[in-house]
Amino acid sequence: MSVRAKFKVESVTKFDNGNSVKLSPVTSGSEENESFFHYTPFGTIEIGTINENAAADFTPGAEFYVDFTKA
């Protein structure tokens, strides 16, 4: 089984050796976002990357689908 959630970038913090990205679930802004908020997990996600090319896609306000699939 897998679950798809939709999260929004809240902040990006740059460090000497990489970036930290904080995401939170979407709650409003569109019918799709309201639906995701009602039917998928909530909470926060914090990830880090030392890859500047990967970090460039994570801008505050950007929305991402997050898929949780059992490994």
C-alpha positions, -999 to +999 in steps of 0.1 A: +000+000+000+012+036-006-001+070+005+004+102-015+005+135+004+011+170-007+035+193+012+046+229+008+081+242+014+080+265+044+116+274+047+151+268+033+181+273+056+215+275+040+245+262+059+282+260+050+279+224+040+244+222+026+207+232+030+179+223+053+144+223+039+112+223+061+079+212+046+044+212+059+012+197+045-010+218+022-042+229+038-058+254+014-054+273-018-072+249-041-097+222-040-070+196-045-051+210-015-082+209+007-088+173-004-052+163+004-055+179+038-085+159+047-073+125+035-036+122+040-011+124+068-002+157+085+029+168+103+062+182+092+091+170+071+127+182+074+152+171+049+188+182+041+209+181+010+245+190+001+236+190-036+230+226-047+212+215-079+187+195-058+183+224-033+175+248-061+140+232-066+130+238-030+119+274-028+095+286-002+059+282-013+067+254-038+044+223-035+054+187-038+037+154-039+053+130-013+047+093-018+050+069+012+055+033+000+064+005+024+099-007+017 
